[in-house]
Amino acid sequence: MVEPGALELRLAASSAGIRHTARLTLTGPLRELGPDRRLVCGTEVSDGA
């Protein structure tokens, strides 16, 4: 389920080391997602070189 409303995103090195916080608001209608719904987020890992 995706509900509109206020959210807070946190970037941290650990649960005790929050470095950045961003507040945002989701808008739009309530969305109910079925059990077959797959949410995929692409990622990339590099060695920094």
DAWO-V897009 format. One record per pair of residues at least 24 apart in sequence whose C-alpha atoms are under 6 Angstrom apart, sorted by the first residue. I is the first residue (numbers start at 0). J is the second residue. If there is no record, write none. Layout:
[[I J] [I J]]
This chain:
[[0 30] [0 31] [0 32] [1 29] [1 30] [2 29]]
